[in-house]
């Protein structure tokens, strides 16, 4: 199964705490991105469910900054120079896998 999620890669944000109500909540930006991942899955995979052991390969692509030198741009296009910007890989994987949990595969609890 292959899913393409268009747009800039986003990581899972930490839950926030509302000191007035005493409740924790997920930031809107994370909720919106999780809903986008779910929509991409539903449109591209037509509800196909995965069973058994699951291995995920996640490729995150970033735009090359316009201020990059020609040499660095060439190295970036060849994969020699890799992006070192936020979000980190753990949070990118978490937001995608959490979005698909229970939808594309059963929860492993």
TORPA-4810 file (N, C-alpha, C, O; in nm, 3 decimals):
<nodes>
NODE_1_0.085_-0.117_0.000_0.000_0.000_0.000_0.090_0.124_0.000_0.191_0.128_0.071_X
NODE_2_0.054_0.221_-0.078_0.130_0.346_-0.085_0.033_0.463_-0.070_-0.071_0.468_-0.135_X
NODE_3_0.070_0.556_0.017_-0.010_0.676_0.038_0.081_0.797_0.017_0.191_0.803_0.071_X
NODE_4_0.035_0.892_-0.063_0.107_1.017_-0.083_0.030_1.127_-0.011_-0.088_1.148_-0.036_X
NODE_5_0.099_1.196_0.079_0.038_1.305_0.154_0.101_1.435_0.105_0.214_1.468_0.142_X
NODE_6_0.028_1.507_0.023_0.080_1.632_-0.033_0.094_1.739_0.075_0.020_1.739_0.174_X
NODE_7_0.189_1.827_0.056_0.209_1.937_0.148_0.339_1.922_0.225_0.409_1.822_0.213_X
NODE_8_0.368_2.022_0.303_0.490_2.024_0.383_0.479_1.921_0.497_0.376_1.917_0.565_X
NODE_9_0.582_1.840_0.519_0.577_1.743_0.629_0.557_1.814_0.763_0.613_1.920_0.788_X
NODE_10_0.477_1.752_0.847_0.450_1.810_0.978_0.467_1.704_1.085_0.434_1.588_1.063_X
NODE_11_0.516_1.742_1.199_0.533_1.650_1.311_0.418_1.661_1.408_0.342_1.758_1.408_X
NODE_12_0.406_1.559_1.492_0.303_1.560_1.595_0.343_1.657_1.704_0.454_1.650_1.757_X
NODE_13_0.253_1.748_1.738_0.279_1.844_1.844_0.241_1.784_1.978_0.157_1.694_1.986_X
NODE_14_0.301_1.834_2.083_0.269_1.787_2.218_0.128_1.829_2.256_0.080_1.933_2.212_X
NODE_15_0.063_1.747_2.337_-0.067_1.790_2.389_-0.049_1.916_2.474_0.054_1.932_2.540_X
NODE_16_-0.146_2.002_2.471_-0.142_2.127_2.548_-0.231_2.111_2.672_-0.321_2.027_2.676_X
NODE_17_-0.204_2.193_2.771_-0.279_2.189_2.895_-0.349_2.322_2.917_-0.285_2.428_2.911_X
NODE_18_-0.479_2.317_2.941_-0.556_2.438_2.970_-0.563_2.451_3.122_-0.631_2.373_3.189_X
NODE_19_-0.494_2.551_3.177_-0.489_2.566_3.323_-0.623_2.609_3.382_-0.649_2.586_3.501_X
NODE_20_-0.709_2.671_3.302_-0.840_2.714_3.353_-0.934_2.596_3.373_-1.003_2.587_3.474_X
NODE_21_-0.935_2.504_3.275_-1.027_2.390_3.283_-0.960_2.265_3.340_-1.029_2.173_3.385_X
NODE_22_-0.826_2.262_3.337_-0.755_2.145_3.387_-0.751_2.030_3.288_-0.713_1.918_3.325_X
NODE_23_-0.788_2.054_3.164_-0.790_1.949_3.062_-0.673_1.963_2.966_-0.622_2.072_2.941_X
NODE_24_-0.631_1.849_2.913_-0.532_1.852_2.806_-0.606_1.841_2.673_-0.715_1.785_2.666_X
NODE_25_-0.544_1.895_2.569_-0.606_1.889_2.437_-0.498_1.882_2.331_-0.383_1.921_2.354_X
NODE_26_-0.535_1.831_2.214_-0.445_1.824_2.100_-0.457_1.954_2.022_-0.568_1.998_1.992_X
NODE_27_-0.343_2.018_1.989_-0.348_2.144_1.913_-0.421_2.128_1.780_-0.413_2.024_1.716_X
NODE_28_-0.491_2.233_1.738_-0.569_2.231_1.614_-0.484_2.195_1.493_-0.529_2.123_1.404_X
NODE_29_-0.361_2.244_1.489_-0.272_2.217_1.376_-0.249_2.066_1.360_-0.249_2.014_1.248_X
NODE_30_-0.230_1.997_1.471_-0.210_1.852_1.468_-0.339_1.781_1.428_-0.335_1.689_1.346_X
NODE_31_-0.451_1.822_1.483_-0.580_1.761_1.450_-0.609_1.777_1.301_-0.651_1.682_1.235_X
NODE_32_-0.586_1.896_1.248_-0.610_1.921_1.105_-0.520_1.835_1.017_-0.565_1.781_0.917_X
NODE_33_-0.393_1.822_1.055_-0.300_1.740_0.975_-0.339_1.593_0.983_-0.334_1.523_0.881_X
NODE_34_-0.377_1.544_1.101_-0.422_1.405_1.114_-0.544_1.380_1.026_-0.555_1.275_0.962_X
NODE_35_-0.636_1.474_1.022_-0.754_1.460_0.936_-0.715_1.460_0.789_-0.776_1.389_0.709_X
NODE_36_-0.613_1.538_0.751_-0.564_1.541_0.613_-0.504_1.405_0.576_-0.527_1.355_0.466_X
NODE_37_-0.427_1.346_0.668_-0.368_1.213_0.643_-0.479_1.110_0.625_-0.471_1.026_0.535_X
NODE_38_-0.580_1.114_0.710_-0.693_1.021_0.699_-0.764_1.035_0.565_-0.798_0.936_0.501_X
NODE_39_-0.787_1.159_0.523_-0.854_1.184_0.395_-0.770_1.130_0.279_-0.825_1.067_0.188_X
NODE_40_-0.640_1.153_0.282_-0.551_1.101_0.177_-0.558_0.949_0.172_-0.564_0.891_0.064_X
NODE_41_-0.557_0.885_0.289_-0.568_0.739_0.295_-0.700_0.692_0.235_-0.702_0.601_0.152_X
NODE_42_-0.810_0.753_0.276_-0.942_0.710_0.228_-0.956_0.728_0.078_-1.016_0.644_0.011_X
NODE_43_-0.903_0.837_0.024_-0.913_0.862_-0.120_-0.824_0.769_-0.201_-0.864_0.723_-0.308_X
NODE_44_-0.705_0.741_-0.152_-0.608_0.664_-0.229_-0.618_0.514_-0.207_-0.587_0.437_-0.298_X
NODE_45_-0.659_0.472_-0.089_-0.658_0.328_-0.057_-0.797_0.268_-0.046_-0.811_0.148_-0.025_X
NODE_46_-0.898_0.350_-0.060_-1.038_0.304_-0.062_-1.072_0.217_0.059_-1.149_0.121_0.047_X
NODE_47_-1.016_0.249_0.175_-1.049_0.175_0.297_-0.980_0.042_0.312_-1.017_-0.036_0.400_X
NODE_48_-0.881_0.012_0.230_-0.807_-0.114_0.240_-0.745_-0.124_0.379_-0.684_-0.029_0.428_X
NODE_49_-0.760_-0.241_0.443_-0.708_-0.262_0.578_-0.582_-0.348_0.573_-0.574_-0.444_0.496_X
NODE_50_-0.486_-0.313_0.655_-0.363_-0.392_0.668_-0.381_-0.489_0.784_-0.443_-0.455_0.884_X
NODE_51_-0.327_-0.609_0.769_-0.334_-0.708_0.875_-0.195_-0.764_0.901_-0.106_-0.752_0.816_X
NODE_52_-0.177_-0.823_1.017_-0.048_-0.882_1.050_0.054_-0.776_1.087_0.020_-0.663_1.122_X
NODE_53_0.180_-0.817_1.079_0.290_-0.726_1.112_0.300_-0.617_1.005_0.290_-0.646_0.885_X
NODE_54_0.321_-0.496_1.047_0.326_-0.383_0.954_0.463_-0.316_0.961_0.515_-0.290_1.069_X
NODE_55_0.519_-0.288_0.845_0.643_-0.212_0.834_0.611_-0.088_0.753_0.551_-0.096_0.645_X
NODE_56_0.650_0.028_0.804_0.620_0.154_0.736_0.749_0.221_0.690_0.845_0.231_0.766_X
NODE_57_0.750_0.266_0.567_0.859_0.346_0.512_0.802_0.484_0.484_0.708_0.498_0.406_X
NODE_58_0.857_0.585_0.548_0.806_0.721_0.533_0.915_0.808_0.472_1.023_0.822_0.528_X
NODE_59_0.885_0.865_0.357_0.976_0.959_0.292_0.918_1.098_0.304_0.805_1.123_0.260_X
NODE_60_0.993_1.189_0.364_0.949_1.328_0.378_1.035_1.414_0.286_1.157_1.409_0.293_X
NODE_61_0.970_1.490_0.200_1.041_1.574_0.104_1.023_1.721_0.139_0.913_1.766_0.171_X
NODE_62_1.132_1.794_0.132_1.131_1.937_0.163_1.176_2.016_0.042_1.258_1.970_-0.038_X
NODE_63_1.123_2.136_0.028_1.166_2.226_-0.079_1.307_2.275_-0.047_1.341_2.298_0.070_X
NODE_64_1.387_2.293_-0.151_1.522_2.346_-0.133_1.511_2.498_-0.124_1.450_2.561_-0.211_X
NODE_65_1.569_2.558_-0.019_1.560_2.704_-0.005_1.621_2.777_-0.125_1.722_2.733_-0.181_X
NODE_66_1.560_2.887_-0.164_1.608_2.964_-0.280_1.747_3.021_-0.256_1.820_3.048_-0.351_X
NODE_67_1.784_3.041_-0.130_1.914_3.099_-0.098_2.029_2.999_-0.105_2.144_3.035_-0.081_X
NODE_68_1.999_2.873_-0.137_2.101_2.768_-0.142_2.195_2.789_-0.260_2.152_2.823_-0.370_X
NODE_69_2.325_2.767_-0.236_2.424_2.781_-0.344_2.403_2.671_-0.448_2.339_2.569_-0.420_X
NODE_70_2.457_2.691_-0.567_2.442_2.592_-0.674_2.503_2.458_-0.635_2.446_2.353_-0.662_X
NODE_71_2.620_2.462_-0.569_2.686_2.338_-0.528_2.602_2.263_-0.425_2.579_2.143_-0.437_X
NODE_72_2.555_2.337_-0.322_2.471_2.273_-0.221_2.340_2.222_-0.280_2.292_2.116_-0.241_X
NODE_73_2.283_2.297_-0.373_2.158_2.254_-0.436_2.179_2.122_-0.509_2.096_2.032_-0.500_X
NODE_74_2.291_2.112_-0.582_2.323_1.988_-0.654_2.337_1.872_-0.555_2.283_1.764_-0.578_X
NODE_75_2.410_1.896_-0.445_2.429_1.792_-0.344_2.297_1.752_-0.278_2.276_1.636_-0.245_X
NODE_76_2.209_1.849_-0.259_2.078_1.819_-0.201_1.994_1.734_-0.296_1.928_1.640_-0.253_X
NODE_77_1.997_1.769_-0.424_1.921_1.692_-0.522_1.973_1.549_-0.535_1.896_1.457_-0.564_X
NODE_78_2.103_1.530_-0.514_2.163_1.396_-0.520_2.146_1.319_-0.389_2.176_1.200_-0.383_X
NODE_79_2.098_1.385_-0.285_2.079_1.319_-0.156_2.205_1.314_-0.072_2.208_1.246_0.031_X
NODE_80_2.309_1.385_-0.113_2.433_1.389_-0.036_2.415_1.476_0.088_2.458_1.438_0.197_X
NODE_81_2.352_1.590_0.070_2.321_1.679_0.183_2.174_1.659_0.216_2.087_1.677_0.130_X
NODE_82_2.146_1.621_0.340_2.010_1.594_0.384_1.957_1.711_0.467_2.035_1.782_0.529_X
NODE_83_1.826_1.731_0.469_1.771_1.840_0.548_1.791_1.816_0.698_1.779_1.703_0.746_X
NODE_84_1.821_1.921_0.770_1.837_1.912_0.916_1.745_2.013_0.983_1.785_2.083_1.077_X
NODE_85_1.623_2.020_0.935_1.526_2.115_0.988_1.417_2.041_1.063_1.402_1.920_1.051_X
NODE_86_1.341_2.117_1.142_1.228_2.057_1.212_1.115_2.036_1.114_1.109_2.108_1.014_X
NODE_87_1.028_1.943_1.134_1.018_1.853_1.248_1.112_1.733_1.234_1.159_1.702_1.124_X
NODE_88_1.139_1.667_1.346_1.226_1.551_1.340_1.147_1.428_1.294_1.024_1.426_1.295_X
NODE_89_1.221_1.327_1.256_1.161_1.207_1.196_1.064_1.136_1.291_0.963_1.082_1.246_X
NODE_90_1.094_1.137_1.420_1.006_1.071_1.517_0.866_1.130_1.516_0.766_1.058_1.518_X
NODE_91_0.859_1.263_1.513_0.729_1.329_1.517_0.655_1.320_1.384_0.532_1.318_1.383_X
NODE_92_0.727_1.314_1.273_0.663_1.294_1.143_0.599_1.156_1.140_0.483_1.141_1.101_X
NODE_93_0.675_1.055_1.181_0.622_0.918_1.182_0.504_0.907_1.278_0.404_0.843_1.245_X
NODE_94_0.515_0.968_1.394_0.409_0.958_1.494_0.277_1.015_1.444_0.172_0.953_1.461_X
NODE_95_0.279_1.132_1.382_0.154_1.193_1.337_0.090_1.109_1.226_-0.033_1.097_1.221_X
NODE_96_0.169_1.051_1.139_0.115_0.969_1.030_0.061_0.837_1.083_-0.052_0.797_1.051_X
NODE_97_0.141_0.768_1.165_0.097_0.638_1.217_-0.020_0.652_1.312_-0.110_0.567_1.311_X
NODE_98_-0.022_0.755_1.395_-0.136_0.777_1.484_-0.263_0.807_1.404_-0.372_0.766_1.443_X
NODE_99_-0.249_0.879_1.294_-0.365_0.912_1.210_-0.428_0.787_1.151_-0.551_0.777_1.141_X
NODE_100_-0.345_0.692_1.112_-0.394_0.571_1.044_-0.433_0.460_1.142_-0.496_0.363_1.102_X
NODE_101_-0.394_0.475_1.268_-0.424_0.374_1.369_-0.575_0.359_1.387_-0.646_0.456_1.413_X
NODE_102_-0.622_0.238_1.372_-0.765_0.211_1.383_-0.840_0.231_1.253_-0.955_0.188_1.240_X
NODE_103_-0.777_0.296_1.157_-0.840_0.321_1.027_-0.781_0.227_0.922_-0.855_0.156_0.853_X
NODE_104_-0.650_0.227_0.909_-0.583_0.141_0.810_-0.541_0.008_0.872_-0.520_-0.090_0.800_X
NODE_105_-0.531_0.004_1.003_-0.492_-0.118_1.073_-0.548_-0.111_1.215_-0.580_-0.004_1.266_X
NODE_106_-0.557_-0.229_1.278_-0.611_-0.235_1.414_-0.509_-0.183_1.513_-0.388_-0.196_1.493_X
NODE_107_-0.559_-0.124_1.619_-0.473_-0.075_1.726_-0.401_-0.193_1.790_-0.462_-0.298_1.812_X
NODE_108_-0.273_-0.176_1.820_-0.194_-0.286_1.874_-0.193_-0.291_2.026_-0.103_-0.352_2.085_X
NODE_109_-0.289_-0.228_2.090_-0.295_-0.229_2.237_-0.324_-0.366_2.290_-0.332_-0.385_2.412_X
</nodes>
